[in-house]
Each structure stands twice: as C-alpha cells, then as structure tokens.
C-alpha cells in the first residue's frame, strides 16, 4: 500500500482539489483507493457528497475504539472510498499526544488498511504540528502545491526543512505550481525556472481555471466530468509524475 499526502504549510493552495482529482485518477486505473479527509473543514468530504461525520469522532479512531474500516464510506465512484472528515479533527494534535509514540500512531492505523487498499490519499489541513509530523512519517510521498509567488515558494523550503527535521521520516517530496495564470510574467517565469532549479518540483503546473472552481458546485472531481479540460490534462500529467516519484 502506498500513502500519498497532499500537504502544505500554507492554506488555500489547492491541496483538496489535487487530492480529489488524483484519487479519482488512481481509482480509474483499477487501484483500490481510500481518501482520508484529515481537514476538519471537510472540503474533500463535501466534494464527494459524503456527510462530514465519524461516529465517536477523531478520538475513537486515534484510540482504536473504532476501527478505521468501520468509518469508511463508499463514494459514487468505483474503487474509491472516503474516510470522512469530522469537526473533532481540530483537536487531533491533542488526541495524538495522548497516545504512546504519538507520531507513529497514524502509520500504525493506516497499516491496518494495507490488505484493503492499494493507495491511500491524505488530504491534510495546513499546519506545522504533531499531526503534520505524523503525516510526514506515514507518507511515502508528500505532494506540495505552491502558488506562483515568492512567499509561497518559500514555504516549500520550509517544508523541506520540516521533513528533514522529522525523525523517522523519509517520504519523497514533490512540489508543484498551482493556480498558474500563464498570462502573468512571474507565473510563466516560475513555471519555466523552478523545475530546472529544484529536482523535487514537478514540470507539471496546474492552471488557474474557472472549471476547477466548478468542482464545488458540481461536487465532483473535474477529471470525472471534463476530462479534456486543460486542468484535467494537467492533473493527469501530475499523477504521472507522482506515480514516478513514489518509492
């Protein structure tokens, strides 16, 4: 089982839309896919038309009182299941801290799913926290969206340092530019220069597109209803790069 975390220190950069589209693409290839929405805001849960509620909340899952499989919900798509968000996840740091070896807890919980799924996608809330450390330790690949602006690019440097400082972690890291408007010179320049400057930045860039925003209206990944759209083609290319980056 491979674990892919869509994670960034910064919010509003396209983590959830990326996670939803790549999970759908992986499932469309015949892989058994689970998407765990770890963000208490529940964006991915909403997109897949699932209620953002887990019986017993995050405490039941983290403590082992409720098996992860018991909380899993089927999506409208073949091979793609969802472990929904719950508002109690806002306290996930405290819940993990109450466990023995807290940074290993998510890894252990996910290991129990290895016979059920080929790929697990983690849609993560923006933070630098105990939860973040746990995610980095559990993941085989961290996918990090970057806005095409200097301050956002700097967050990737911070993420590299964070991964290096997290003991016991060795995920691959793949950053990629998100919400790109090629009419803007800075955006265009960064798309050209960053993949050449850093070997952990994808050559694929996700465009800023109104069709992506329509995902929230249609409540479905764009790759499922507009496969020929520029954004869908970009997500397919990104998934190709992500697969190649997986250990």
N, C-alpha and C positions, 0 to 999 in steps of 0.2 A: 504494500500500500504506500502511495506517495502522498505527501502532505504539502499543499501549496497555500501560503498565507498571502493575502492581499493586504499590505500593511504600509502605513506611512506615519511619521511623527506628526505630519500636518493634516488637517481635515479639509474636506471639500475638494479633493484632487482626483476623484474618480475611482476610489477603491471598490465601492459596491458595484458600480456598473461593470467594471472589469471582472470582478469575481463572478457576477451573474452570467456574463457572456461567455467567459472561459469555461465555467462549469457546464453550461449548455453545450458548448462545442465538444468538451471531453465526453459528455454523455452521448452526443450524436455519433461518436465514433464507436459506441458499444461499450465504453467503460462504465463500470458501476460507480456512480459519483454521489458523494454527500457534500452538501454545502452547510457549514455550521456558521450561522449568523451570530457572531460574538459581540456585535454592537448593540447596546441597549436601545438605540434609536430604531433598530429593526428595519433598515432600508431594504435589504435583500429579502427578508421575510415578506415584506409588503409587495415587492416586485413579483414574487412567486405565489401571491394570493393565499398565503398561509397566515393564520392567526398568530400574533406575537405573544405566545403564552406557553410556558413549560410548567407542568404540574410540580409543585414543590420548588420551583424557581431554580436559580443557579446553585443554591445551597444543596439541593437534593442531588444535582448532577455531580458537583465537585466532591461531596462527601461520599458518593457512591450509594446513597439511599435509593436513587432512581437510576436505573441503567440507561446509558445514552440511547440505546436502540429503542427503548420504550418511549422516548421523547421524539423520535424521528417521525416526520410527516412526508407522505408522498407528494410530489409536485405534479403538475399537469403534463410532465414530460417523461418519456421512457428513460429508465436508468438514472434518473436524477431525483434524489431525496433531499429533504431540508431538515436540519435541526434548528428550530426557530429561535429567534431572539426572545428575550424576556427582560422586562424593565429591571429586574433584580440583578442583571448583569452589571449594573452600575456599581455594585458592591463586590464585584468579582475579585478585586485585589484583596479585600478583607477575607473573603471566603477561602481563597487560595492560601493566604497567610496562616489560616487556622489549621492547615494540613501539614503533615510531616513532609519534608522535602517539597515545598510548595512549587518550585519552578519545574519540577518533574511531573507534577500532577496531571497536566493536560496531556503530556506524552503518554502517560500510563492509561488514561481514559481512552485516548484515540487508538492505542494499541489493541484494545478490545474490539475494535471495529475492523481489524485487518482482514478477517475472513468474509466480511460483508461488502467491502468497497475496494475499488482499485485506486481511486483518487479522492482525497478529502480537500476541499477548499475552505479556508478560514477567512471570513470577512471580518476584519478587525477594526475596533474603534481606534481613532488617533490618540496616542498617548505614549509616554515613556514610563513604564510601571512594571509591577510584578507580573501582571497579565502579559505585557509585552515580552518580558524575559521568558515566560512560559511558552509563548507562541514561537519565539525565535528558537528555543530549544527543541520544540516539537517539529518544526517545519523542515522539509527537505529543500524548499525553495521559497524565498521571500520575494514577492513581486511588489515593487515600489513605484507607484505613479508619481511623476514630477511635473509640476506646472512649468511652462517655459518662461521662467523668471529667475533672476539671480538668487533671491532669498529662498525660493523653493528648491533650486538646485543644491543649495547649501544643506538642506535637510537630508539629502542623500549622503553627504559627507558625515553628518551626524549619525545617520543610520548605520553606516559602515563601522563607525567607532563603537556604536552601541552593540552591534553584533560581535565585534572583536572583544568587547569587554564582558560579554555574557558567557560565563563559564559553562562548558559542556555543550556549547552550540557550534554547529558547523554547517549551517544552511548555505546553499548557493544564493546569491543576491542578483536580481535582475531589475534594474531601474528602467523606466520608460517614460517618455514625454507624453503628457496627457493634455487634452483640451487645447490642441495646437491650431492656431489660425495662421496658415502659411502666407496670408496677405501681410502679416506683420514681419518686419525685417528681423527683429530679435528672435521671434519664434522660428523663422526659417533658418537663421544662423545657428541656433542651438540644435535644431534637428540635424543639421549637417556636421556640427563640430563635436558635440558631446559623445556620440558613439565612437568617434575616432580617438577622442581623448581618454575615454574610460572603457575598459573591456567588460564592465558589468552594466552597461547601458545598451538597451536593445536598439536595433536600427529601425524598428517599427515605432511610429508615433501615432497616437490616437487623436483624430481630429476633433475640434470643437464643432458640434453639429446639432441642429435642432432635432434631428431624428433620435439622437441619444437622449435628449430631454424628454422625448415622447415615451420613453420606456416607463416613466412614472405614470403616464396617462393610460397606456395600454397594459401596464403591469405584466410585462414580458420582455425577455432579452431581445435586443434589436436583431441579433443574428437569427432569431426564430421567425421574425415577420418581415424583415427587409434584408435578405441575405446578400443582395447585390449592392447595398448602400456602401458608401466609402468607409463608414465607421465599421460596418460588419466585416469588410475585407481587411481592415486594419486589425480587428480583434482576432481574425483567423491567423493573420501573419504573426501577431503577438503570441498566440497559443503555440504556433510552430516553434517560435524562439524559446518559449517557456519549456516546452517538452524537451528541446535540445539541451536546455540548461539544467534539467533535473538530473541529479546524481544517478 
